[in-house]
Amino acid sequence: MSAFSLANLAFGVAVVLIGAVLLVSRARVLRFVRGRFDKVYREHQFSEEEIARRLPTMSVVVVVACGFAVFGTALIVIGAVSTR
């Protein structure tokens, strides 16, 4: 097994795990992200309506987490195929 395929497999597994954790804890992640965005928007003195319009939604968190899972799976496949 080459170093390239081993690195792809290891990194792919790590990225898939990150995506899985994001999907499982998406409510907590969304609460954290919304808190950070809210703080930054208040520092820039946006109105309440503008803050509510700009805050990220649950679908954004799900899309990002699924992106992690897909990218990690692709790395695992590349690592598995390159071992042959």
PyMOL Python script that loads the backbone (N, CA, C, O; Angstrom):
from pymol import cmd

cmd.read_pdbstr("""\
ATOM      1  N   MET A   1       0.852  -1.173   0.000  1.00  0.00           N
ATOM      2  CA  MET A   1       0.000   0.000   0.000  1.00  0.00           C
ATOM      3  C   MET A   1       0.897   1.234   0.000  1.00  0.00           C
ATOM      4  O   MET A   1       1.786   1.370   0.840  1.00  0.00           O
ATOM      5  N   SER A   2       0.653   2.123  -0.945  1.00  0.00           N
ATOM      6  CA  SER A   2       1.482   3.314  -1.070  1.00  0.00           C
ATOM      7  C   SER A   2       1.093   4.359  -0.024  1.00  0.00           C
ATOM      8  O   SER A   2       0.030   4.283   0.593  1.00  0.00           O
ATOM      9  N   ALA A   3       1.969   5.320   0.154  1.00  0.00           N
ATOM     10  CA  ALA A   3       1.719   6.395   1.111  1.00  0.00           C
ATOM     11  C   ALA A   3       0.529   7.253   0.656  1.00  0.00           C
ATOM     12  O   ALA A   3      -0.238   7.753   1.478  1.00  0.00           O
ATOM     13  N   PHE A   4       0.392   7.413  -0.661  1.00  0.00           N
ATOM     14  CA  PHE A   4      -0.718   8.200  -1.207  1.00  0.00           C
ATOM     15  C   PHE A   4      -2.063   7.573  -0.859  1.00  0.00           C
ATOM     16  O   PHE A   4      -2.969   8.260  -0.388  1.00  0.00           O
ATOM     17  N   SER A   5      -2.192   6.275  -1.089  1.00  0.00           N
ATOM     18  CA  SER A   5      -3.472   5.622  -0.811  1.00  0.00           C
ATOM     19  C   SER A   5      -3.755   5.568   0.685  1.00  0.00           C
ATOM     20  O   SER A   5      -4.902   5.718   1.106  1.00  0.00           O
ATOM     21  N   LEU A   6      -2.725   5.356   1.481  1.00  0.00           N
ATOM     22  CA  LEU A   6      -2.903   5.336   2.930  1.00  0.00           C
ATOM     23  C   LEU A   6      -3.326   6.711   3.450  1.00  0.00           C
ATOM     24  O   LEU A   6      -4.189   6.812   4.322  1.00  0.00           O
ATOM     25  N   ALA A   7      -2.716   7.763   2.909  1.00  0.00           N
ATOM     26  CA  ALA A   7      -3.079   9.122   3.320  1.00  0.00           C
ATOM     27  C   ALA A   7      -4.515   9.439   2.919  1.00  0.00           C
ATOM     28  O   ALA A   7      -5.257  10.038   3.698  1.00  0.00           O
ATOM     29  N   ASN A   8      -4.914   9.044   1.715  1.00  0.00           N
ATOM     30  CA  ASN A   8      -6.290   9.276   1.273  1.00  0.00           C
ATOM     31  C   ASN A   8      -7.284   8.530   2.148  1.00  0.00           C
ATOM     32  O   ASN A   8      -8.321   9.083   2.518  1.00  0.00           O
ATOM     33  N   LEU A   9      -6.982   7.289   2.481  1.00  0.00           N
ATOM     34  CA  LEU A   9      -7.880   6.511   3.330  1.00  0.00           C
ATOM     35  C   LEU A   9      -8.009   7.142   4.722  1.00  0.00           C
ATOM     36  O   LEU A   9      -9.115   7.290   5.241  1.00  0.00           O
ATOM     37  N   ALA A  10      -6.883   7.507   5.313  1.00  0.00           N
ATOM     38  CA  ALA A  10      -6.904   8.086   6.663  1.00  0.00           C
ATOM     39  C   ALA A  10      -7.622   9.438   6.678  1.00  0.00           C
ATOM     40  O   ALA A  10      -8.454   9.700   7.546  1.00  0.00           O
ATOM     41  N   PHE A  11      -7.293  10.281   5.720  1.00  0.00           N
ATOM     42  CA  PHE A  11      -7.914  11.597   5.671  1.00  0.00           C
ATOM     43  C   PHE A  11      -9.396  11.478   5.335  1.00  0.00           C
ATOM     44  O   PHE A  11     -10.216  12.229   5.863  1.00  0.00           O
ATOM     45  N   GLY A  12      -9.740  10.542   4.465  1.00  0.00           N
ATOM     46  CA  GLY A  12     -11.145  10.318   4.119  1.00  0.00           C
ATOM     47  C   GLY A  12     -11.968   9.884   5.310  1.00  0.00           C
ATOM     48  O   GLY A  12     -13.081  10.369   5.511  1.00  0.00           O
ATOM     49  N   VAL A  13     -11.427   8.967   6.104  1.00  0.00           N
ATOM     50  CA  VAL A  13     -12.136   8.510   7.302  1.00  0.00           C
ATOM     51  C   VAL A  13     -12.321   9.662   8.276  1.00  0.00           C
ATOM     52  O   VAL A  13     -13.388   9.807   8.873  1.00  0.00           O
ATOM     53  N   ALA A  14     -11.286  10.483   8.443  1.00  0.00           N
ATOM     54  CA  ALA A  14     -11.380  11.618   9.357  1.00  0.00           C
ATOM     55  C   ALA A  14     -12.447  12.607   8.894  1.00  0.00           C
ATOM     56  O   ALA A  14     -13.224  13.104   9.709  1.00  0.00           O
ATOM     57  N   VAL A  15     -12.490  12.896   7.601  1.00  0.00           N
ATOM     58  CA  VAL A  15     -13.462  13.852   7.071  1.00  0.00           C
ATOM     59  C   VAL A  15     -14.883  13.296   7.186  1.00  0.00           C
ATOM     60  O   VAL A  15     -15.809  14.038   7.514  1.00  0.00           O
ATOM     61  N   VAL A  16     -15.063  12.000   6.920  1.00  0.00           N
ATOM     62  CA  VAL A  16     -16.390  11.391   7.071  1.00  0.00           C
ATOM     63  C   VAL A  16     -16.843  11.463   8.534  1.00  0.00           C
ATOM     64  O   VAL A  16     -18.009  11.744   8.811  1.00  0.00           O
ATOM     65  N   LEU A  17     -15.932  11.214   9.455  1.00  0.00           N
ATOM     66  CA  LEU A  17     -16.286  11.311  10.874  1.00  0.00           C
ATOM     67  C   LEU A  17     -16.683  12.731  11.262  1.00  0.00           C
ATOM     68  O   LEU A  17     -17.624  12.924  12.032  1.00  0.00           O
ATOM     69  N   ILE A  18     -15.976  13.717  10.738  1.00  0.00           N
ATOM     70  CA  ILE A  18     -16.342  15.113  11.016  1.00  0.00           C
ATOM     71  C   ILE A  18     -17.735  15.404  10.477  1.00  0.00           C
ATOM     72  O   ILE A  18     -18.549  16.033  11.153  1.00  0.00           O
ATOM     73  N   GLY A  19     -18.011  14.943   9.253  1.00  0.00           N
ATOM     74  CA  GLY A  19     -19.343  15.137   8.678  1.00  0.00           C
ATOM     75  C   GLY A  19     -20.426  14.453   9.492  1.00  0.00           C
ATOM     76  O   GLY A  19     -21.512  15.001   9.675  1.00  0.00           O
ATOM     77  N   ALA A  20     -20.126  13.240   9.986  1.00  0.00           N
ATOM     78  CA  ALA A  20     -21.107  12.508  10.795  1.00  0.00           C
ATOM     79  C   ALA A  20     -21.379  13.236  12.111  1.00  0.00           C
ATOM     80  O   ALA A  20     -22.526  13.333  12.546  1.00  0.00           O
ATOM     81  N   VAL A  21     -20.332  13.739  12.733  1.00  0.00           N
ATOM     82  CA  VAL A  21     -20.511  14.478  13.984  1.00  0.00           C
ATOM     83  C   VAL A  21     -21.321  15.754  13.740  1.00  0.00           C
ATOM     84  O   VAL A  21     -22.177  16.112  14.550  1.00  0.00           O
ATOM     85  N   LEU A  22     -21.053  16.435  12.629  1.00  0.00           N
ATOM     86  CA  LEU A  22     -21.827  17.632  12.306  1.00  0.00           C
ATOM     87  C   LEU A  22     -23.304  17.293  12.089  1.00  0.00           C
ATOM     88  O   LEU A  22     -24.183  18.037  12.523  1.00  0.00           O
ATOM     89  N   LEU A  23     -23.572  16.178  11.424  1.00  0.00           N
ATOM     90  CA  LEU A  23     -24.971  15.800  11.198  1.00  0.00           C
ATOM     91  C   LEU A  23     -25.669  15.409  12.493  1.00  0.00           C
ATOM     92  O   LEU A  23     -26.829  15.757  12.710  1.00  0.00           O
ATOM     93  N   VAL A  24     -24.962  14.689  13.347  1.00  0.00           N
ATOM     94  CA  VAL A  24     -25.570  14.253  14.605  1.00  0.00           C
ATOM     95  C   VAL A  24     -25.824  15.437  15.535  1.00  0.00           C
ATOM     96  O   VAL A  24     -26.862  15.503  16.194  1.00  0.00           O
ATOM     97  N   SER A  25     -24.894  16.354  15.584  1.00  0.00           N
ATOM     98  CA  SER A  25     -25.018  17.483  16.509  1.00  0.00           C
ATOM     99  C   SER A  25     -25.387  18.772  15.785  1.00  0.00           C
ATOM    100  O   SER A  25     -24.956  19.852  16.189  1.00  0.00           O
ATOM    101  N   ARG A  26     -26.179  18.672  14.723  1.00  0.00           N
ATOM    102  CA  ARG A  26     -26.476  19.844  13.900  1.00  0.00           C
ATOM    103  C   ARG A  26     -27.221  20.937  14.662  1.00  0.00           C
ATOM    104  O   ARG A  26     -27.013  22.117  14.379  1.00  0.00           O
ATOM    105  N   ALA A  27     -28.067  20.593  15.602  1.00  0.00           N
ATOM    106  CA  ALA A  27     -28.786  21.618  16.367  1.00  0.00           C
ATOM    107  C   ALA A  27     -27.809  22.418  17.229  1.00  0.00           C
ATOM    108  O   ALA A  27     -27.919  23.640  17.324  1.00  0.00           O
ATOM    109  N   ARG A  28     -26.872  21.741  17.844  1.00  0.00           N
ATOM    110  CA  ARG A  28     -25.874  22.420  18.677  1.00  0.00           C
ATOM    111  C   ARG A  28     -24.946  23.266  17.816  1.00  0.00           C
ATOM    112  O   ARG A  28     -24.589  24.382  18.193  1.00  0.00           O
ATOM    113  N   VAL A  29     -24.552  22.729  16.648  1.00  0.00           N
ATOM    114  CA  VAL A  29     -23.689  23.478  15.732  1.00  0.00           C
ATOM    115  C   VAL A  29     -24.412  24.725  15.235  1.00  0.00           C
ATOM    116  O   VAL A  29     -23.822  25.804  15.171  1.00  0.00           O
ATOM    117  N   LEU A  30     -25.695  24.579  14.882  1.00  0.00           N
ATOM    118  CA  LEU A  30     -26.462  25.728  14.406  1.00  0.00           C
ATOM    119  C   LEU A  30     -26.584  26.792  15.492  1.00  0.00           C
ATOM    120  O   LEU A  30     -26.464  27.984  15.210  1.00  0.00           O
ATOM    121  N   ARG A  31     -26.819  26.373  16.718  1.00  0.00           N
ATOM    122  CA  ARG A  31     -26.919  27.321  17.825  1.00  0.00           C
ATOM    123  C   ARG A  31     -25.601  28.090  17.993  1.00  0.00           C
ATOM    124  O   ARG A  31     -25.611  29.303  18.203  1.00  0.00           O
ATOM    125  N   PHE A  32     -24.463  27.380  17.900  1.00  0.00           N
ATOM    126  CA  PHE A  32     -23.151  28.013  18.018  1.00  0.00           C
ATOM    127  C   PHE A  32     -22.914  29.001  16.871  1.00  0.00           C
ATOM    128  O   PHE A  32     -22.496  30.136  17.098  1.00  0.00           O
ATOM    129  N   VAL A  33     -23.183  28.562  15.649  1.00  0.00           N
ATOM    130  CA  VAL A  33     -22.939  29.410  14.481  1.00  0.00           C
ATOM    131  C   VAL A  33     -23.836  30.646  14.512  1.00  0.00           C
ATOM    132  O   VAL A  33     -23.386  31.755  14.221  1.00  0.00           O
ATOM    133  N   ARG A  34     -25.104  30.450  14.864  1.00  0.00           N
ATOM    134  CA  ARG A  34     -26.016  31.592  14.935  1.00  0.00           C
ATOM    135  C   ARG A  34     -25.580  32.579  16.019  1.00  0.00           C
ATOM    136  O   ARG A  34     -25.709  33.791  15.845  1.00  0.00           O
ATOM    137  N   GLY A  35     -25.068  32.062  17.131  1.00  0.00           N
ATOM    138  CA  GLY A  35     -24.567  32.950  18.182  1.00  0.00           C
ATOM    139  C   GLY A  35     -23.387  33.787  17.732  1.00  0.00           C
ATOM    140  O   GLY A  35     -23.297  34.974  18.044  1.00  0.00           O
ATOM    141  N   ARG A  36     -22.474  33.153  16.989  1.00  0.00           N
ATOM    142  CA  ARG A  36     -21.309  33.886  16.489  1.00  0.00           C
ATOM    143  C   ARG A  36     -21.728  34.936  15.463  1.00  0.00           C
ATOM    144  O   ARG A  36     -21.261  36.074  15.511  1.00  0.00           O
ATOM    145  N   PHE A  37     -22.611  34.555  14.532  1.00  0.00           N
ATOM    146  CA  PHE A  37     -23.086  35.506  13.529  1.00  0.00           C
ATOM    147  C   PHE A  37     -23.819  36.658  14.198  1.00  0.00           C
ATOM    148  O   PHE A  37     -23.622  37.815  13.829  1.00  0.00           O
ATOM    149  N   ASP A  38     -24.669  36.349  15.183  1.00  0.00           N
ATOM    150  CA  ASP A  38     -25.435  37.373  15.875  1.00  0.00           C
ATOM    151  C   ASP A  38     -24.508  38.382  16.542  1.00  0.00           C
ATOM    152  O   ASP A  38     -24.746  39.589  16.485  1.00  0.00           O
ATOM    153  N   LYS A  39     -23.456  37.885  17.171  1.00  0.00           N
ATOM    154  CA  LYS A  39     -22.501  38.769  17.848  1.00  0.00           C
ATOM    155  C   LYS A  39     -21.811  39.695  16.848  1.00  0.00           C
ATOM    156  O   LYS A  39     -21.677  40.893  17.096  1.00  0.00           O
ATOM    157  N   VAL A  40     -21.380  39.144  15.728  1.00  0.00           N
ATOM    158  CA  VAL A  40     -20.699  39.953  14.715  1.00  0.00           C
ATOM    159  C   VAL A  40     -21.654  40.982  14.118  1.00  0.00           C
ATOM    160  O   VAL A  40     -21.274  42.137  13.928  1.00  0.00           O
ATOM    161  N   TYR A  41     -22.874  40.582  13.822  1.00  0.00           N
ATOM    162  CA  TYR A  41     -23.831  41.514  13.240  1.00  0.00           C
ATOM    163  C   TYR A  41     -24.193  42.627  14.217  1.00  0.00           C
ATOM    164  O   TYR A  41     -24.383  43.772  13.806  1.00  0.00           O
ATOM    165  N   ARG A  42     -24.289  42.307  15.497  1.00  0.00           N
ATOM    166  CA  ARG A  42     -24.590  43.355  16.493  1.00  0.00           C
ATOM    167  C   ARG A  42     -23.423  44.331  16.614  1.00  0.00           C
ATOM    168  O   ARG A  42     -23.631  45.529  16.809  1.00  0.00           O
ATOM    169  N   GLU A  43     -22.192  43.819  16.499  1.00  0.00           N
ATOM    170  CA  GLU A  43     -21.039  44.714  16.541  1.00  0.00           C
ATOM    171  C   GLU A  43     -21.045  45.677  15.363  1.00  0.00           C
ATOM    172  O   GLU A  43     -20.564  46.805  15.475  1.00  0.00           O
ATOM    173  N   HIS A  44     -21.590  45.232  14.230  1.00  0.00           N
ATOM    174  CA  HIS A  44     -21.666  46.088  13.051  1.00  0.00           C
ATOM    175  C   HIS A  44     -22.957  46.909  13.019  1.00  0.00           C
ATOM    176  O   HIS A  44     -23.238  47.604  12.043  1.00  0.00           O
ATOM    177  N   GLN A  45     -23.726  46.820  14.087  1.00  0.00           N
ATOM    178  CA  GLN A  45     -24.930  47.614  14.293  1.00  0.00           C
ATOM    179  C   GLN A  45     -25.980  47.431  13.194  1.00  0.00           C
ATOM    180  O   GLN A  45     -26.552  48.401  12.695  1.00  0.00           O
ATOM    181  N   PHE A  46     -26.221  46.170  12.828  1.00  0.00           N
ATOM    182  CA  PHE A  46     -27.322  45.858  11.910  1.00  0.00           C
ATOM    183  C   PHE A  46     -28.631  45.906  12.689  1.00  0.00           C
ATOM    184  O   PHE A  46     -28.645  45.713  13.905  1.00  0.00           O
ATOM    185  N   SER A  47     -29.728  46.164  11.984  1.00  0.00           N
ATOM    186  CA  SER A  47     -31.037  46.165  12.632  1.00  0.00           C
ATOM    187  C   SER A  47     -31.458  44.730  12.945  1.00  0.00           C
ATOM    188  O   SER A  47     -30.895  43.778  12.405  1.00  0.00           O
ATOM    189  N   GLU A  48     -32.450  44.586  13.819  1.00  0.00           N
ATOM    190  CA  GLU A  48     -32.948  43.253  14.200  1.00  0.00           C
ATOM    191  C   GLU A  48     -33.462  42.487  12.980  1.00  0.00           C
ATOM    192  O   GLU A  48     -33.249  41.280  12.862  1.00  0.00           O
ATOM    193  N   GLU A  49     -34.139  43.197  12.076  1.00  0.00           N
ATOM    194  CA  GLU A  49     -34.677  42.546  10.873  1.00  0.00           C
ATOM    195  C   GLU A  49     -33.552  42.058   9.971  1.00  0.00           C
ATOM    196  O   GLU A  49     -33.623  40.961   9.416  1.00  0.00           O
ATOM    197  N   GLU A  50     -32.521  42.871   9.829  1.00  0.00           N
ATOM    198  CA  GLU A  50     -31.377  42.494   8.990  1.00  0.00           C
ATOM    199  C   GLU A  50     -30.635  41.304   9.598  1.00  0.00           C
ATOM    200  O   GLU A  50     -30.208  40.410   8.868  1.00  0.00           O
ATOM    201  N   ILE A  51     -30.475  41.282  10.913  1.00  0.00           N
ATOM    202  CA  ILE A  51     -29.826  40.156  11.585  1.00  0.00           C
ATOM    203  C   ILE A  51     -30.634  38.884  11.364  1.00  0.00           C
ATOM    204  O   ILE A  51     -30.065  37.845  11.030  1.00  0.00           O
ATOM    205  N   ALA A  52     -31.944  38.948  11.544  1.00  0.00           N
ATOM    206  CA  ALA A  52     -32.794  37.773  11.360  1.00  0.00           C
ATOM    207  C   ALA A  52     -32.735  37.267   9.919  1.00  0.00           C
ATOM    208  O   ALA A  52     -32.790  36.059   9.685  1.00  0.00           O
ATOM    209  N   ARG A  53     -32.624  38.168   8.965  1.00  0.00           N
ATOM    210  CA  ARG A  53     -32.571  37.770   7.559  1.00  0.00           C
ATOM    211  C   ARG A  53     -31.244  37.102   7.204  1.00  0.00           C
ATOM    212  O   ARG A  53     -31.213  36.206   6.361  1.00  0.00           O
ATOM    213  N   ARG A  54     -30.152  37.523   7.831  1.00  0.00           N
ATOM    214  CA  ARG A  54     -28.830  37.036   7.466  1.00  0.00           C
ATOM    215  C   ARG A  54     -28.374  35.791   8.237  1.00  0.00           C
ATOM    216  O   ARG A  54     -27.406  35.146   7.833  1.00  0.00           O
ATOM    217  N   LEU A  55     -29.042  35.446   9.321  1.00  0.00           N
ATOM    218  CA  LEU A  55     -28.594  34.300  10.114  1.00  0.00           C
ATOM    219  C   LEU A  55     -28.731  33.000   9.321  1.00  0.00           C
ATOM    220  O   LEU A  55     -29.705  32.815   8.592  1.00  0.00           O
ATOM    221  N   PRO A  56     -27.753  32.102   9.463  1.00  0.00           N
ATOM    222  CA  PRO A  56     -27.821  30.836   8.727  1.00  0.00           C
ATOM    223  C   PRO A  56     -28.965  29.956   9.229  1.00  0.00           C
ATOM    224  O   PRO A  56     -29.402  30.075  10.373  1.00  0.00           O
ATOM    225  N   THR A  57     -29.433  29.084   8.362  1.00  0.00           N
ATOM    226  CA  THR A  57     -30.528  28.176   8.701  1.00  0.00           C
ATOM    227  C   THR A  57     -29.995  26.755   8.836  1.00  0.00           C
ATOM    228  O   THR A  57     -28.827  26.486   8.558  1.00  0.00           O
ATOM    229  N   MET A  58     -30.877  25.849   9.268  1.00  0.00           N
ATOM    230  CA  MET A  58     -30.488  24.452   9.451  1.00  0.00           C
ATOM    231  C   MET A  58     -30.058  23.822   8.129  1.00  0.00           C
ATOM    232  O   MET A  58     -29.170  22.970   8.115  1.00  0.00           O
ATOM    233  N   SER A  59     -30.666  24.224   7.032  1.00  0.00           N
ATOM    234  CA  SER A  59     -30.313  23.627   5.744  1.00  0.00           C
ATOM    235  C   SER A  59     -28.859  23.900   5.380  1.00  0.00           C
ATOM    236  O   SER A  59     -28.218  23.066   4.740  1.00  0.00           O
ATOM    237  N   VAL A  60     -28.333  25.045   5.775  1.00  0.00           N
ATOM    238  CA  VAL A  60     -26.923  25.358   5.508  1.00  0.00           C
ATOM    239  C   VAL A  60     -26.016  24.390   6.268  1.00  0.00           C
ATOM    240  O   VAL A  60     -25.034  23.894   5.715  1.00  0.00           O
ATOM    241  N   VAL A  61     -26.341  24.125   7.521  1.00  0.00           N
ATOM    242  CA  VAL A  61     -25.536  23.205   8.322  1.00  0.00           C
ATOM    243  C   VAL A  61     -25.596  21.795   7.731  1.00  0.00           C
ATOM    244  O   VAL A  61     -24.578  21.105   7.681  1.00  0.00           O
ATOM    245  N   VAL A  62     -26.765  21.366   7.288  1.00  0.00           N
ATOM    246  CA  VAL A  62     -26.924  20.031   6.708  1.00  0.00           C
ATOM    247  C   VAL A  62     -26.143  19.928   5.399  1.00  0.00           C
ATOM    248  O   VAL A  62     -25.500  18.910   5.145  1.00  0.00           O
ATOM    249  N   VAL A  63     -26.189  20.957   4.575  1.00  0.00           N
ATOM    250  CA  VAL A  63     -25.453  20.939   3.301  1.00  0.00           C
ATOM    251  C   VAL A  63     -23.949  20.864   3.554  1.00  0.00           C
ATOM    252  O   VAL A  63     -23.253  20.102   2.883  1.00  0.00           O
ATOM    253  N   VAL A  64     -23.445  21.631   4.495  1.00  0.00           N
ATOM    254  CA  VAL A  64     -22.016  21.598   4.811  1.00  0.00           C
ATOM    255  C   VAL A  64     -21.616  20.224   5.353  1.00  0.00           C
ATOM    256  O   VAL A  64     -20.583  19.682   4.959  1.00  0.00           O
ATOM    257  N   ALA A  65     -22.418  19.660   6.248  1.00  0.00           N
ATOM    258  CA  ALA A  65     -22.112  18.344   6.816  1.00  0.00           C
ATOM    259  C   ALA A  65     -22.153  17.259   5.742  1.00  0.00           C
ATOM    260  O   ALA A  65     -21.301  16.371   5.728  1.00  0.00           O
ATOM    261  N   CYS A  66     -23.125  17.322   4.853  1.00  0.00           N
ATOM    262  CA  CYS A  66     -23.187  16.342   3.759  1.00  0.00           C
ATOM    263  C   CYS A  66     -22.008  16.513   2.805  1.00  0.00           C
ATOM    264  O   CYS A  66     -21.508  15.534   2.252  1.00  0.00           O
ATOM    265  N   GLY A  67     -21.571  17.734   2.614  1.00  0.00           N
ATOM    266  CA  GLY A  67     -20.376  17.980   1.797  1.00  0.00           C
ATOM    267  C   GLY A  67     -19.154  17.317   2.397  1.00  0.00           C
ATOM    268  O   GLY A  67     -18.356  16.722   1.673  1.00  0.00           O
ATOM    269  N   PHE A  68     -18.994  17.410   3.712  1.00  0.00           N
ATOM    270  CA  PHE A  68     -17.906  16.717   4.383  1.00  0.00           C
ATOM    271  C   PHE A  68     -17.999  15.216   4.143  1.00  0.00           C
ATOM    272  O   PHE A  68     -17.001  14.568   3.830  1.00  0.00           O
ATOM    273  N   ALA A  69     -19.194  14.670   4.289  1.00  0.00           N
ATOM    274  CA  ALA A  69     -19.381  13.223   4.125  1.00  0.00           C
ATOM    275  C   ALA A  69     -19.086  12.785   2.692  1.00  0.00           C
ATOM    276  O   ALA A  69     -18.438  11.758   2.488  1.00  0.00           O
ATOM    277  N   VAL A  70     -19.540  13.531   1.714  1.00  0.00           N
ATOM    278  CA  VAL A  70     -19.302  13.174   0.306  1.00  0.00           C
ATOM    279  C   VAL A  70     -17.823  13.291  -0.036  1.00  0.00           C
ATOM    280  O   VAL A  70     -17.269  12.409  -0.692  1.00  0.00           O
ATOM    281  N   PHE A  71     -17.182  14.366   0.400  1.00  0.00           N
ATOM    282  CA  PHE A  71     -15.756  14.554   0.129  1.00  0.00           C
ATOM    283  C   PHE A  71     -14.927  13.455   0.785  1.00  0.00           C
ATOM    284  O   PHE A  71     -14.004  12.921   0.171  1.00  0.00           O
ATOM    285  N   GLY A  72     -15.250  13.120   2.018  1.00  0.00           N
ATOM    286  CA  GLY A  72     -14.537  12.049   2.712  1.00  0.00           C
ATOM    287  C   GLY A  72     -14.725  10.705   2.035  1.00  0.00           C
ATOM    288  O   GLY A  72     -13.780   9.923   1.924  1.00  0.00           O
ATOM    289  N   THR A  73     -15.942  10.432   1.581  1.00  0.00           N
ATOM    290  CA  THR A  73     -16.204   9.181   0.875  1.00  0.00           C
ATOM    291  C   THR A  73     -15.420   9.126  -0.431  1.00  0.00           C
ATOM    292  O   THR A  73     -14.894   8.074  -0.795  1.00  0.00           O
ATOM    293  N   ALA A  74     -15.337  10.242  -1.131  1.00  0.00           N
ATOM    294  CA  ALA A  74     -14.556  10.290  -2.364  1.00  0.00           C
ATOM    295  C   ALA A  74     -13.080  10.010  -2.090  1.00  0.00           C
ATOM    296  O   ALA A  74     -12.425   9.305  -2.858  1.00  0.00           O
ATOM    297  N   LEU A  75     -12.565  10.558  -1.003  1.00  0.00           N
ATOM    298  CA  LEU A  75     -11.165  10.286  -0.649  1.00  0.00           C
ATOM    299  C   LEU A  75     -10.945   8.815  -0.318  1.00  0.00           C
ATOM    300  O   LEU A  75      -9.923   8.240  -0.692  1.00  0.00           O
ATOM    301  N   ILE A  76     -11.891   8.208   0.374  1.00  0.00           N
ATOM    302  CA  ILE A  76     -11.784   6.779   0.702  1.00  0.00           C
ATOM    303  C   ILE A  76     -11.789   5.948  -0.579  1.00  0.00           C
ATOM    304  O   ILE A  76     -11.010   5.006  -0.716  1.00  0.00           O
ATOM    305  N   VAL A  77     -12.663   6.299  -1.507  1.00  0.00           N
ATOM    306  CA  VAL A  77     -12.724   5.568  -2.779  1.00  0.00           C
ATOM    307  C   VAL A  77     -11.428   5.729  -3.554  1.00  0.00           C
ATOM    308  O   VAL A  77     -10.911   4.755  -4.100  1.00  0.00           O
ATOM    309  N   ILE A  78     -10.899   6.936  -3.612  1.00  0.00           N
ATOM    310  CA  ILE A  78      -9.631   7.170  -4.311  1.00  0.00           C
ATOM    311  C   ILE A  78      -8.510   6.375  -3.650  1.00  0.00           C
ATOM    312  O   ILE A  78      -7.674   5.783  -4.333  1.00  0.00           O
ATOM    313  N   GLY A  79      -8.496   6.364  -2.328  1.00  0.00           N
ATOM    314  CA  GLY A  79      -7.470   5.601  -1.617  1.00  0.00           C
ATOM    315  C   GLY A  79      -7.606   4.112  -1.851  1.00  0.00           C
ATOM    316  O   GLY A  79      -6.602   3.415  -1.997  1.00  0.00           O
ATOM    317  N   ALA A  80      -8.839   3.608  -1.891  1.00  0.00           N
ATOM    318  CA  ALA A  80      -9.046   2.176  -2.103  1.00  0.00           C
ATOM    319  C   ALA A  80      -8.719   1.761  -3.533  1.00  0.00           C
ATOM    320  O   ALA A  80      -8.157   0.690  -3.761  1.00  0.00           O
ATOM    321  N   VAL A  81      -9.071   2.609  -4.491  1.00  0.00           N
ATOM    322  CA  VAL A  81      -8.810   2.286  -5.896  1.00  0.00           C
ATOM    323  C   VAL A  81      -7.327   2.377  -6.203  1.00  0.00           C
ATOM    324  O   VAL A  81      -6.826   1.601  -7.016  1.00  0.00           O
ATOM    325  N   SER A  82      -6.608   3.304  -5.576  1.00  0.00           N
ATOM    326  CA  SER A  82      -5.192   3.468  -5.877  1.00  0.00           C
ATOM    327  C   SER A  82      -4.324   2.378  -5.266  1.00  0.00           C
ATOM    328  O   SER A  82      -3.132   2.310  -5.565  1.00  0.00           O
ATOM    329  N   THR A  83      -4.884   1.529  -4.422  1.00  0.00           N
ATOM    330  CA  THR A  83      -4.091   0.431  -3.840  1.00  0.00           C
ATOM    331  C   THR A  83      -3.917  -0.714  -4.816  1.00  0.00           C
ATOM    332  O   THR A  83      -3.052  -1.565  -4.614  1.00  0.00           O
ATOM    333  N   ARG A  84      -4.708  -0.755  -5.856  1.00  0.00           N
ATOM    334  CA  ARG A  84      -4.656  -1.871  -6.816  1.00  0.00           C
ATOM    335  C   ARG A  84      -3.550  -1.718  -7.807  1.00  0.00           C
ATOM    336  O   ARG A  84      -3.377  -2.573  -8.676  1.00  0.00           O
TER     337      ARG A  84
END
""", "prot")
cmd.dss("prot")
cmd.show_as("cartoon", "prot")
cmd.util.cbc("prot")
cmd.orient("prot")
